[in-house]
């Protein structure tokens, strides 16, 4: 159940500036960048079904039909602008109201390593409110360098890591994991150092400014989520006069190291679990886990300790269940609380041999690996870019003893949810020098969106970033990462901001789901449990 290799992913991180802070396409000697427009890729029906829900499929096809595709050429290393060149792929959905067009709005979904190439049509089909963004703005998607249709390299996936037995991780097994991961980092980082060393947020920001110039825009508007927020503040630092309106949802950690990143997320998960246990206590007649928050907390901790000491096996789920599953239930976001509490209630009294019904629904074997993804499905995320962007910007790179001590401290500090976080070597062994960045205030209008209870980008990171770069904080009263565009009421505020430059103080966010919402909002997260516990 312990994840042997944690690819550092999803919400936050970094870029390098240093002496390159003032480097711009013009300063680098690039005169008049241009987009090389070309026919867009075509996709099979199977790929389209994987990209859009059935009720939005025809709309998605129509959007692809009016989408424009191209590439820009940029220096691999902006310190050597006449050296090796690479291409960055971009897309454009032209504004539908050309008379009142306000400019280009670039979109980034996060990562690092996430593909934004098809983000414009994806935003458009999310809900009708989001679609209003395209009335007065050209929506710009792009694959950052190292991702998708842009120039990239791929390290072979890591092999040879020991599979930890169920239960609490031993120090000896952790040491083996550390050695294996550090060796992989050494090999990957050394496979193409000239290219991999240039996978930084600062260079992606520079590429973004080449796109701005190539699109003929004096200033760029930007909407970024998760790591895309870090890209936004780095872009605004390097190019303070190139920003018009920028909205950043689920703000990344502003002072990055892998240990600080993991500590912040672990503490946020435990904090949100405090809300969960109080919610469960109010529903003791349903779940029977305790009538006070303290009782529910004690019940879950006792279950986690028991499952680590005595892992369970059921005949109809494909993995052994230990304390990490109990912690994972306690760490669920609000839409999944009903299902998570039901899983805990069922496991508390389960005797086997078959799994209880909700446990089976969440974790059960679906009969096989299923169909492989369509061959023409575009890359959604690039692991090598993810690893390089984090590790090029991580200054910690702990030795084993310090890494193990930090892991043990996180377990002790977060008894409800700490077991969710597997042990990892992080960026130990990465052979390329760290390139940290100091962000500063910039120009244009900036909105920093923080979600009061979320785990991937803890709320305090929003305020820490605000103290460093300014802007306006917009608070969403939920625990859902990047939910502004998912909730029409919140999305309406985002649309208003890009149309007028004004926004209020926040929105409620994603509300209560119906009970047993396994196939609805909560189920989407919970169906990923098996991938997290295997």
C-alpha positions as CSV (number, residue, x, y, z in Angstrom):
1,X,0.0,0.0,0.0
2,X,2.9,2.3,0.4
3,X,3.7,4.3,-2.8
4,X,7.3,3.3,-3.6
5,X,7.9,6.4,-5.8
6,X,6.1,9.6,-5.3
7,X,6.3,11.8,-8.4
8,X,6.3,15.3,-7.1
9,X,3.1,16.6,-8.6
10,X,0.1,18.9,-8.7
11,X,0.0,22.1,-6.8
12,X,2.9,24.5,-6.7
13,X,6.3,25.5,-7.5
14,X,9.3,27.1,-8.9
15,X,11.5,29.0,-11.3
16,X,15.0,30.4,-11.5
17,X,15.8,34.0,-12.2
18,X,19.1,35.3,-10.7
19,X,21.1,37.1,-13.3
20,X,18.4,36.3,-15.9
21,X,15.8,38.4,-14.3
22,X,15.8,41.1,-17.0
23,X,16.1,38.7,-19.9
24,X,13.3,39.2,-22.3
25,X,12.9,38.1,-25.9
26,X,14.0,41.5,-27.2
27,X,16.9,41.7,-24.8
28,X,17.9,38.2,-25.8
29,X,18.2,39.4,-29.4
30,X,15.0,37.9,-30.7
31,X,13.4,40.4,-33.1
32,X,9.8,40.0,-34.1
33,X,8.8,36.6,-32.9
34,X,6.0,35.1,-34.9
35,X,3.6,32.2,-34.5
36,X,4.0,29.4,-37.0
37,X,0.3,28.7,-37.5
38,X,-0.5,25.2,-38.8
39,X,-3.4,22.8,-39.0
40,X,-4.6,21.5,-35.6
41,X,-4.3,17.8,-34.7
42,X,-7.3,15.7,-35.4
43,X,-8.4,13.1,-32.9
44,X,-10.2,9.8,-33.0
45,X,-13.6,9.3,-31.6
46,X,-12.1,7.3,-28.7
47,X,-9.7,10.2,-27.9
48,X,-12.6,12.8,-28.1
49,X,-14.6,10.6,-25.7
50,X,-11.7,10.7,-23.3
51,X,-11.4,14.4,-23.5
52,X,-15.0,15.5,-23.1
53,X,-18.1,14.2,-21.3
54,X,-20.9,12.8,-23.4
55,X,-23.2,15.7,-22.9
56,X,-20.6,18.2,-24.0
57,X,-19.0,16.2,-26.8
58,X,-20.6,17.9,-29.8
59,X,-19.8,21.3,-28.2
60,X,-16.2,20.2,-27.7
61,X,-15.9,19.1,-31.4
62,X,-17.3,22.5,-32.5
63,X,-14.7,24.3,-30.4
64,X,-11.9,22.2,-31.8
65,X,-13.2,23.2,-35.2
66,X,-12.6,26.9,-34.6
67,X,-9.4,26.5,-32.6
68,X,-6.2,27.7,-34.1
69,X,-2.9,25.9,-33.5
70,X,0.8,26.8,-33.9
71,X,4.2,27.0,-32.4
72,X,6.7,29.6,-31.5
73,X,10.5,29.1,-31.6
74,X,12.4,30.1,-28.4
75,X,16.0,29.6,-27.2
76,X,16.6,26.6,-25.0
77,X,18.9,28.7,-22.9
78,X,18.0,32.4,-22.8
79,X,21.6,33.2,-21.8
80,X,22.6,31.8,-25.2
81,X,19.8,33.2,-27.5
82,X,21.5,32.1,-30.7
83,X,22.2,28.6,-29.5
84,X,19.9,25.6,-29.6
85,X,16.3,26.5,-30.4
86,X,13.2,24.6,-29.3
87,X,9.5,25.0,-30.1
88,X,6.5,25.7,-27.8
89,X,3.1,24.6,-29.0
90,X,0.1,26.9,-28.5
91,X,-3.6,27.2,-29.4
92,X,-6.0,30.0,-29.7
93,X,-9.8,30.3,-29.5
94,X,-10.5,33.7,-31.0
95,X,-12.9,35.9,-29.1
96,X,-16.5,35.7,-30.4
97,X,-17.2,39.4,-29.8
98,X,-14.5,40.9,-32.0
99,X,-15.9,44.4,-31.7
100,X,-15.4,44.5,-27.9
101,X,-12.4,42.2,-27.7
102,X,-10.1,43.0,-24.8
103,X,-7.0,40.9,-25.6
104,X,-5.5,37.4,-25.1
105,X,-6.0,35.4,-22.0
106,X,-3.4,32.7,-21.5
107,X,-4.4,29.6,-19.4
108,X,-2.3,27.1,-17.5
109,X,-3.7,24.1,-15.5
110,X,-0.8,23.5,-13.2
111,X,1.7,20.7,-12.7
112,X,4.5,21.5,-13.3
113,X,4.3,19.4,-16.4
114,X,0.5,19.8,-17.1
115,X,-0.6,20.2,-20.6
116,X,-2.6,23.4,-21.4
117,X,-2.8,22.8,-25.1
118,X,-6.5,21.9,-25.0
119,X,-7.3,24.0,-22.0
120,X,-9.3,26.6,-23.9
121,X,-12.0,24.2,-25.1
122,X,-11.9,22.4,-21.8
123,X,-12.7,25.7,-19.9
124,X,-15.5,26.4,-22.4
125,X,-17.3,23.1,-21.7
126,X,-16.9,23.3,-17.9
127,X,-20.0,25.4,-17.6
128,X,-21.8,28.2,-19.4
129,X,-20.4,30.9,-17.1
130,X,-16.8,29.9,-18.0
131,X,-17.7,30.1,-21.6
132,X,-18.3,33.8,-21.3
133,X,-14.5,34.3,-21.0
134,X,-14.2,33.7,-24.7
135,X,-16.6,36.5,-25.6
136,X,-14.1,39.3,-25.3
137,X,-10.8,37.3,-25.0
138,X,-8.9,35.1,-27.3
139,X,-8.3,32.1,-25.0
140,X,-4.6,30.9,-25.3
141,X,-3.6,27.4,-24.4
142,X,0.0,26.1,-24.5
143,X,2.2,23.2,-23.6
144,X,5.1,24.4,-21.6
145,X,8.6,23.4,-22.7
146,X,9.1,19.7,-21.9
147,X,5.4,18.8,-22.3
148,X,3.0,17.4,-24.9
149,X,3.4,19.0,-28.4
150,X,6.3,21.2,-27.3
151,X,10.0,20.1,-27.4
152,X,10.5,17.5,-24.6
153,X,12.6,14.6,-23.4
154,X,11.4,11.7,-21.3
155,X,13.4,9.8,-18.7
156,X,12.5,6.1,-18.5
157,X,10.3,5.4,-15.5
158,X,12.1,4.4,-12.3
159,X,12.6,0.6,-11.8
160,X,13.9,-1.6,-9.0
161,X,12.4,0.2,-6.1
162,X,11.4,-2.3,-3.3
163,X,7.7,-2.8,-2.7
164,X,7.2,-2.0,0.9
165,X,5.1,-4.6,2.8
166,X,1.8,-3.4,4.3
167,X,1.9,-1.6,7.6
168,X,4.1,1.1,8.9
169,X,7.2,1.8,6.9
170,X,10.4,0.5,8.4
171,X,13.6,2.6,8.4
172,X,15.5,-0.1,6.5
173,X,12.8,-0.2,3.7
174,X,12.8,3.6,3.6
175,X,16.6,3.6,3.2
176,X,16.2,1.2,0.2
177,X,13.6,3.5,-1.3
178,X,15.8,6.5,-0.8
179,X,18.8,4.9,-2.5
180,X,16.7,3.7,-5.5
181,X,15.0,7.1,-6.0
182,X,18.2,9.1,-5.6
183,X,19.9,6.8,-8.2
184,X,17.0,7.4,-10.5
185,X,17.2,11.2,-10.0
186,X,21.0,11.0,-10.8
187,X,20.4,9.0,-14.0
188,X,17.5,11.1,-15.2
189,X,19.1,14.5,-14.5
190,X,22.3,13.4,-16.2
191,X,20.6,11.9,-19.3
192,X,20.2,15.3,-21.1
193,X,21.5,18.0,-18.7
194,X,21.6,20.7,-21.4
195,X,17.9,20.3,-21.9
196,X,16.7,19.3,-18.4
197,X,18.6,22.2,-16.7
198,X,16.5,24.6,-18.7
199,X,13.1,23.2,-17.5
200,X,12.4,26.0,-15.0
201,X,9.4,28.1,-14.3
202,X,11.4,31.2,-15.1
203,X,12.1,29.8,-18.6
204,X,8.5,28.9,-19.1
205,X,7.6,32.5,-18.2
206,X,10.1,33.7,-20.8
207,X,8.5,31.5,-23.3
208,X,5.1,32.9,-22.4
209,X,6.4,36.4,-23.1
210,X,7.7,35.3,-26.5
211,X,4.1,34.0,-27.1
212,X,2.7,37.4,-26.0
213,X,4.9,39.2,-28.5
214,X,4.2,36.8,-31.3
215,X,0.5,37.2,-30.8
216,X,0.9,40.9,-31.2
217,X,-0.2,41.8,-27.6
218,X,1.3,44.7,-25.7
219,X,0.1,43.1,-22.5
220,X,-1.0,39.6,-21.5
221,X,-3.9,38.4,-19.4
222,X,-3.4,35.2,-17.5
223,X,-5.4,32.6,-15.5
224,X,-3.4,29.9,-13.8
225,X,-4.2,27.1,-11.4
226,X,-1.9,25.4,-8.9
227,X,1.6,25.5,-10.3
228,X,0.2,27.8,-12.9
229,X,-0.1,30.4,-10.0
230,X,3.6,30.1,-9.5
231,X,4.2,30.6,-13.2
232,X,2.0,33.7,-13.0
233,X,3.8,35.4,-10.2
234,X,7.2,34.5,-11.7
235,X,6.0,35.9,-15.1
236,X,4.9,39.1,-13.3
237,X,8.2,39.3,-11.5
238,X,10.3,39.1,-14.7
239,X,7.9,41.0,-17.0
240,X,6.2,43.5,-14.7
241,X,5.1,45.7,-17.6
242,X,3.6,42.9,-19.7
243,X,0.7,42.0,-17.4
244,X,-2.8,43.4,-17.7
245,X,-5.2,41.2,-15.6
246,X,-4.1,38.0,-13.8
247,X,-6.1,35.6,-11.7
248,X,-4.3,32.8,-9.8
249,X,-6.4,30.0,-8.3
250,X,-5.0,27.8,-5.4
251,X,-1.8,29.7,-4.9
252,X,1.5,27.9,-4.7
253,X,4.0,28.0,-1.9
254,X,6.1,31.2,-2.4
255,X,9.3,30.0,-0.6
256,X,9.8,26.6,-2.0
257,X,11.7,23.6,-0.8
258,X,10.4,20.0,-1.0
259,X,10.4,19.7,2.9
260,X,8.5,23.0,3.3
261,X,6.1,21.9,0.5
262,X,5.3,18.6,2.2
263,X,5.1,20.1,5.6
264,X,2.6,22.7,4.5
265,X,0.4,20.1,2.7
266,X,0.5,17.7,5.6
267,X,-0.5,20.3,8.1
268,X,-3.4,21.5,5.9
269,X,-4.7,17.9,5.5
270,X,-4.7,17.4,9.3
271,X,-6.5,20.8,9.7
272,X,-9.2,19.8,7.3
273,X,-9.5,16.4,8.9
274,X,-10.5,18.3,12.1
275,X,-13.5,19.6,10.2
276,X,-14.3,16.1,9.0
277,X,-14.3,14.5,12.5
278,X,-16.6,17.3,13.8
279,X,-18.9,16.7,10.8
280,X,-19.0,12.9,11.5
281,X,-19.6,13.5,15.2
282,X,-22.7,15.5,14.4
283,X,-24.0,12.4,12.5
284,X,-23.2,9.7,15.0
285,X,-26.6,8.1,14.5
286,X,-25.5,7.3,10.9
287,X,-21.8,6.4,11.3
288,X,-21.4,5.3,14.9
289,X,-17.8,6.6,15.1
290,X,-18.3,8.9,18.1
291,X,-20.7,11.6,19.3
292,X,-17.9,14.2,19.8
293,X,-15.1,15.3,17.6
294,X,-12.6,14.0,20.2
295,X,-14.3,10.6,20.2
296,X,-14.3,10.4,16.4
297,X,-10.7,11.5,16.2
298,X,-9.7,8.8,18.8
299,X,-11.6,6.2,16.9
300,X,-9.9,7.0,13.6
301,X,-6.4,7.1,15.1
302,X,-7.1,3.7,16.9
303,X,-8.2,2.2,13.6
304,X,-5.2,3.5,11.8
305,X,-2.9,2.0,14.4
306,X,-4.8,-1.3,14.3
307,X,-4.8,-1.6,10.5
308,X,-1.0,-0.9,10.5
309,X,-0.4,-3.6,13.1
310,X,-2.9,-6.0,11.5
311,X,-3.4,-5.3,7.8
312,X,-6.7,-6.6,6.3
313,X,-7.3,-8.6,3.2
314,X,-10.7,-9.1,1.5
315,X,-11.4,-11.5,-1.3
316,X,-12.9,-8.9,-3.7
317,X,-10.5,-6.0,-3.5
318,X,-7.1,-6.2,-5.1
319,X,-4.9,-4.8,-2.3
320,X,-4.1,-5.3,1.3
321,X,-5.5,-2.5,3.5
322,X,-3.4,-0.9,6.2
323,X,-3.3,2.3,8.1
324,X,-2.7,4.5,5.1
325,X,-6.3,3.7,3.9
326,X,-7.7,4.9,7.2
327,X,-5.7,8.1,6.9
328,X,-6.7,8.6,3.3
329,X,-10.4,8.4,4.3
330,X,-9.8,11.1,7.0
331,X,-8.0,13.3,4.4
332,X,-10.9,13.4,1.9
333,X,-12.2,16.7,0.7
334,X,-15.7,17.8,1.8
335,X,-17.7,16.4,-1.2
336,X,-16.3,12.9,-0.3
337,X,-17.0,13.0,3.5
338,X,-20.1,10.9,3.4
339,X,-18.5,8.1,1.5
340,X,-15.3,8.4,3.6
341,X,-17.2,8.1,6.8
342,X,-19.2,5.2,5.5
343,X,-15.9,3.4,4.5
344,X,-14.6,4.0,8.1
345,X,-17.8,2.8,9.7
346,X,-17.8,-0.4,7.5
347,X,-14.2,-1.2,8.1
348,X,-14.5,-0.7,11.9
349,X,-16.8,-3.8,12.1
350,X,-15.8,-5.7,8.9
351,X,-15.0,-9.4,9.4
352,X,-14.7,-10.6,5.8
353,X,-14.0,-12.5,3.8
354,X,-15.7,-10.1,1.3
355,X,-15.3,-6.4,1.6
356,X,-18.1,-4.3,2.9
357,X,-20.2,-2.7,0.0
358,X,-18.9,0.8,0.0
359,X,-15.3,-0.4,0.5
360,X,-15.7,-2.7,-2.5
361,X,-17.3,0.1,-4.6
362,X,-14.4,2.4,-3.8
363,X,-11.5,-0.1,-4.1
364,X,-12.9,-3.1,-5.8
365,X,-11.4,-4.8,-8.8
366,X,-13.2,-3.7,-12.0
367,X,-12.4,-7.0,-13.7
368,X,-9.1,-6.0,-15.4
369,X,-6.9,-3.2,-16.6
370,X,-9.5,-2.0,-19.2
371,X,-8.8,-0.6,-22.6
372,X,-5.5,1.2,-23.1
373,X,-5.8,4.9,-23.8
374,X,-6.2,5.9,-27.4
375,X,-2.9,6.2,-29.3
376,X,-3.8,9.8,-30.4
377,X,-4.8,11.0,-26.9
378,X,-2.6,14.0,-26.3
379,X,-0.3,13.9,-23.3
380,X,-2.0,15.3,-20.2
381,X,1.1,15.6,-18.1
382,X,4.8,15.0,-18.5
383,X,6.6,13.3,-15.5
384,X,10.1,14.3,-16.6
385,X,9.1,18.0,-16.8
386,X,7.5,17.7,-13.4
387,X,10.6,16.2,-11.8
388,X,13.0,18.6,-13.5
389,X,11.0,21.7,-12.7
390,X,10.7,20.8,-9.0
391,X,14.3,19.5,-8.6
392,X,15.9,22.4,-10.6
393,X,14.3,24.7,-8.0
394,X,14.6,22.7,-4.8
395,X,17.5,23.9,-2.6
396,X,17.0,21.2,0.2
397,X,17.9,17.8,-1.3
398,X,18.0,16.1,2.1
399,X,20.3,13.3,3.1
400,X,18.6,10.1,4.2
401,X,18.8,10.7,8.0
402,X,17.3,14.2,7.7
403,X,14.7,13.0,5.2
404,X,13.7,10.1,7.5
405,X,13.5,12.4,10.5
406,X,11.2,14.8,8.6
407,X,9.0,12.0,7.6
408,X,8.7,10.7,11.2
409,X,8.0,14.2,12.4
410,X,5.1,14.6,9.9
411,X,3.6,11.3,11.1
412,X,3.8,12.5,14.7
413,X,2.4,16.0,14.0
414,X,-0.5,14.7,11.9
415,X,-1.8,11.5,13.5
416,X,-5.1,11.5,11.5
417,X,-3.7,12.0,8.0
418,X,0.1,11.8,8.1
419,X,0.1,8.2,6.8
420,X,-1.3,9.4,3.5
421,X,2.1,10.9,2.6
422,X,4.5,8.3,1.5
423,X,8.3,8.5,2.2
424,X,10.3,9.9,-0.8
425,X,13.8,10.9,-1.5
426,X,12.4,14.0,-3.1
427,X,15.2,15.6,-5.2
428,X,18.1,13.8,-3.6
429,X,20.7,12.8,-6.2
430,X,19.4,15.3,-8.8
431,X,22.8,16.4,-10.4
432,X,21.8,19.8,-11.7
433,X,22.2,23.0,-9.7
434,X,19.3,24.6,-8.0
435,X,17.9,27.8,-9.5
436,X,15.7,29.4,-6.9
437,X,13.7,32.6,-7.6
438,X,12.7,35.6,-5.5
439,X,9.3,36.9,-6.5
440,X,8.6,40.6,-6.3
441,X,5.6,42.9,-7.0
442,X,4.7,43.6,-10.6
443,X,2.3,45.5,-12.8
444,X,-1.3,45.0,-13.8
445,X,-4.2,43.8,-11.7
446,X,-3.5,40.6,-9.6
447,X,-6.1,38.4,-7.8
448,X,-4.8,35.6,-5.6
449,X,-7.5,33.0,-5.0
450,X,-7.1,31.0,-1.7
451,X,-9.4,28.1,-0.6
452,X,-9.8,28.3,3.1
453,X,-9.6,24.6,3.9
454,X,-7.8,23.0,0.9
455,X,-4.8,20.7,1.2
456,X,-2.8,20.9,-2.0
457,X,-2.3,24.7,-1.8
458,X,-2.9,25.6,1.9
459,X,-4.7,28.9,2.4
460,X,-1.7,30.5,4.2
461,X,0.3,30.2,1.0
462,X,-2.1,32.8,-0.5
463,X,-1.4,35.3,2.2
464,X,2.4,34.6,2.2
465,X,2.4,35.3,-1.6
466,X,0.3,38.4,-1.1
467,X,2.8,39.8,1.4
468,X,5.6,39.3,-1.2
469,X,3.9,40.4,-4.5
470,X,0.7,42.4,-3.5
471,X,-2.6,42.0,-5.3
472,X,-6.0,41.3,-3.9
473,X,-6.9,38.1,-2.0
474,X,-10.2,36.4,-3.0
475,X,-11.3,33.7,-0.6
476,X,-13.3,30.6,-1.5
477,X,-14.9,28.9,1.5
478,X,-14.2,25.3,0.4
479,X,-11.5,22.7,0.4
480,X,-11.4,22.0,-3.3
481,X,-8.2,22.7,-5.2
482,X,-8.8,25.1,-8.1
483,X,-12.6,25.2,-7.9
484,X,-13.2,28.8,-9.0
485,X,-14.0,27.8,-12.6
486,X,-16.0,24.7,-11.4
487,X,-18.6,26.7,-9.4
488,X,-20.7,29.1,-11.6
489,X,-21.1,31.7,-8.8
490,X,-17.3,31.9,-8.4
491,X,-16.7,31.7,-12.1
492,X,-19.0,34.7,-12.6
493,X,-16.7,36.7,-10.4
494,X,-13.7,35.6,-12.4
495,X,-15.4,36.6,-15.6
496,X,-16.3,40.0,-14.1
497,X,-12.7,40.5,-13.1
498,X,-11.4,39.9,-16.6
499,X,-14.1,42.0,-18.2
500,X,-13.9,45.0,-15.8
501,X,-10.8,44.6,-13.5
502,X,-13.1,44.4,-10.5
503,X,-13.8,41.5,-8.1
504,X,-15.3,41.1,-4.6
505,X,-13.8,39.4,-1.6
506,X,-14.8,35.8,-2.3
507,X,-17.4,33.1,-2.9
508,X,-18.8,30.1,-1.0
509,X,-17.2,27.5,-3.4
510,X,-18.4,23.9,-3.8
511,X,-21.3,23.1,-1.4
512,X,-22.6,20.0,0.2
513,X,-23.1,17.0,-2.1
514,X,-26.1,14.7,-1.8
515,X,-25.6,11.7,0.6
516,X,-23.7,8.7,-0.8
517,X,-22.5,10.8,-3.8
518,X,-20.1,8.1,-4.9
519,X,-20.8,8.6,-8.6
520,X,-21.1,12.4,-8.3
521,X,-18.6,15.0,-6.9
522,X,-17.3,12.9,-4.1
523,X,-17.1,9.7,-6.1
524,X,-14.7,11.3,-8.6
525,X,-12.1,11.7,-5.9
526,X,-12.8,8.5,-4.1
527,X,-12.6,6.4,-7.2
528,X,-8.9,7.3,-7.2
529,X,-8.3,5.6,-3.8
530,X,-7.1,2.4,-5.3
531,X,-4.4,4.2,-7.2
532,X,-3.3,5.9,-4.0
533,X,-3.2,2.9,-1.7
534,X,-1.7,0.3,-4.1
